[in-house]
Amino acid sequence: SSVTISGTSGQVFNNIVLNNAGLTITGTSSSIAGVLSVVGGNATLSAGPNTLTVGNIGIGGDASRVLTLFCGAGGITVSGVSADGVANHASSLVFAGGLLRLNSSNGYSGGTTLGGGTVFIGNDNAFGTGGVVTSTATVSLQADGGARSLASTITRSRNLTITGPHRLTVASITVTGPGARA
């Protein structure tokens, strides 16, 4: 099932729990001030063309839990992603395109799939401890707020660009398909 919340400009939502559901938040510049908890199944979060700020995302339950983010032109800014507070929990994050900002060190280990768009990386551990895979479209990575050095391994099957005014160092990039070189 899916729910759409239409907020006004500057709307703040507190703790939200997604139990095998989708959530679309519309309205200009909304935020989730508390924790967005993903329990009981996989979940999606969509911001449409607007800006959405999320304080923290907690991915709980079993190790196969997946949160998919659909970011519009305004983007989604995430301050932290944890896997239910358990180190090496294998939950994963899927970014379906648009603009995403990951500002903090994140604690999930199931990996990150980037399906297009631009990701601003504000911490060396922004992708948790798992690997990063680019899939069907062009992905742009940018260091945010200063130089960054990612420990995550990136596997690229399409176009990957590293741009921006700050240096971004990546531990390893594996090329598995056609497209421009990183």
Summary of the structure (lengths in Angstrom):
residues: 182
radius of gyration: 15.4
end to end distance: 38.4
largest distance: 43.9
contacts: 652
relative contact order: 0.11
helix: 0%
strand: 52%
